[in-house]
Amino acid sequence: MKIMVGGLAAGMGFGAATALVNNLSSPYAELGMPLKGTVWAGAAKVLSLLMGAGWSWAALAVAMGWLARTRVRGALVGVLALAAATAAYYVTDALVSSAGTDMVAWMLAGLPFGVVLGAVGAAIRRPGPIGLLAALTVPVGVAVQMIVMPPRPHLTLTPAIVLAEVIVWTAAVCGAGWAVHRFWAERRAERSRRSHTVRAWT
């Protein structure tokens, strides 16, 4: 029960924060106008590029699934987190900018993704190749999105876009490196246990 409440809270916080950051990063939005030309506008833009990306929403569901520990609970909390994030995003966006909403459509689209990604997050805890593949899901997804659809809302590169891309690629490489390191560490530990067992029986 606690993890379900946590998933709802995390989703609501993430969705509301994303909507606020998006509005703060836009010089045409009411919240963003006072920040135009300041360092805060640049920081908001970087956060907007990071939080508004599809991979970050996927990472939310995966992280909540990892916290849930089991596949069933992971799938449930993944759906709850994405649904809460979607609702909070559009409600906050409507409040701060009077924007229209296609919340229902995005919620329906997020249902299967929440189930799968939440279950994947729970599978990260499993040893062996399954755990490795699950742990690589977000880093590989990040890399694919960065290649196919990088966070470049403008034709020209801006410092905010460059910084966001550096952060994303660094996080993807570190995440993949951690997953591979953990896999091989588990393999070495397993070989060591088998070796000790064989010596104990001889």
N, C-alpha and C positions, 0 to 999 in steps of 0.2 A: 504493500500500500504506500509506503514511504517513497519508493522509487517512482510510483505513478504520480504522486503529488509533486515530487521533484522534477519529473519530466514536464508536467504542466507549467510549473514555475519557471523552469529553464527556458522552455519554448516561448512563454509569454515575455520573459525578459529579453530574449534574443530578438524576437520579432519587433517589439516596441523600440528597442535600441537601434535596430537596423533602420526603421522608419524615421526615427529622430535624426540619426546620422545622415541619412540621405537628404533630408530637408536642410540640415545645417550645412551640407556640402554644396548646395545649389545657391548661386548668387541671385537666382530669380525667385526663390522661396522666401516666405516671410521670415523664417528663422535664420536663413542663410545670408540675407541682405546685410545685416550689421557686421557680419564677419568678412565680407568681401575684401580681398587684398591683404588679409592678416594671416599670420602663421596658423591660427586656429582653423581658418578655412581650408588650408592645405592639409592639416591633420585630419579634418573631417572628411576630406575627399579621399584620402588614403583609406580611412576606416570604411567609408562607403564602398569603395572598390573591393575591399576584402570581405565585408559582411554581406554585401549584396550578391556575391557570386554564388552560383549553384552549388559549388563544392562545399562552401561553408555551411549551407543548410543541410547538405548530406552529412557533413561531419558532426552536426548537432545530433542527428538521429543515431549515428554510429556511436558517438560518445555516450549517449543515454543508454543504448543497448549494452555497451561495455559495462556500465555501472549496474545494469539490471542482472548481469551474470548468466541468466539462462535464456535460451532462444525464444521461448514463449513470452516471457516477461520482456525480453529485449524487443521483440516485434511489437508488443502492445505499447511500450513506453516510447518506441520510435515513432509510432503513429500519433500518440498523444502530443509528443514534443513538436512535431511538424505541424499538426493541426493548431496547437496553441500558438505557435510562432506565426503561422499564417493569419490567424484571427487577430492577434495583437498587432501585427504589422499593418493590416488594412484599417483597423479601428484607429490606431495611432495616426496613420497617414491621413485619414479622413478628418481627425480632430485638428491636426496642425496645419493642414493645407487644403482642407475641403475637397480632397481628391475623390474621384469615383472609385468603385471597387469591383473586382471580379474574384472576390474572396472564395465564393463557393466553388468556382471552377478550379482554383488552385488547391483548395482543400481536397477535392476529389482526385486531382492529379497526384497529390502527395500521399494518398492512402497506400497504394502499392509500394511506393518508394520507402515510406516509413516502416512498413512491415519488413521489407527485405533488408534495409540498412540497419534497422534495430537488431534483427537476428544476426547480421554480419558483425555488428559491434560485440554482441555476446560471444560470438565464435572466436573473437580475438584471444580470449583466455584459454582456448584449447591448444594443446601442444601439437607439434608436428606441422605438416604442410597445410592443414586446414587453418590453423591459427596464423600461419605465415600469410596465406592468401587473404584472410580476413583483415589482417593488419595492414596489408598493402593496398586495400581497396581505396581508402581516401587518398594516399599519396599518388597512386596511379591515376585516380580520377582527377586529381588536381592537375597532373601533368597533361592529361588528355585535354582538359578544358583550356589550359593555358596555351596549348598548341592550336586547338581548333577554334576557340573563342576566347582570346585573352581579354583582360579587363581594359579595353581601350575605347572609351566612349567618343574620343576625338581622333581625327586622322593624324594629328601631330602628337608626338610624345611630350608629356609634361612631367615635371619632377615628381608629382604625386603618382602618376601612372608608373614611372620607372621604379619608384620606391615600393609601390604595391607589388609589382611583378618580382622584384628582388626578394621581398618578404615571402611571397607565395612559393617561389622556387626553392628558397632556403628551407622553408617548412616542409615542403614535399620531399626534398633530399634527406633531411634529418629524419622525417617519419619513416621513409623507406629504409634508411640505414639502421634505425632502431629495430624495425621489424626483422631485417635480415640478421642483425647481431643477436637478437633474442633467440631466433631460430637455431643458429649455429651454437650458441651457448647451451641451449637445451640439448642439442645433439651431443655435444662434448660431455655434458653432465650425465646423459644417459649411457654413453660409452664407458664413462668412468665408473658408474654404478655397476654395469655389467662386468667390467674387469675385476672390480672388488669382489663381486659375487662368485666369479669363476675362481679366483685365488682362494676364497674362503672354502670352496668345496674341494680344492686340490691339496 
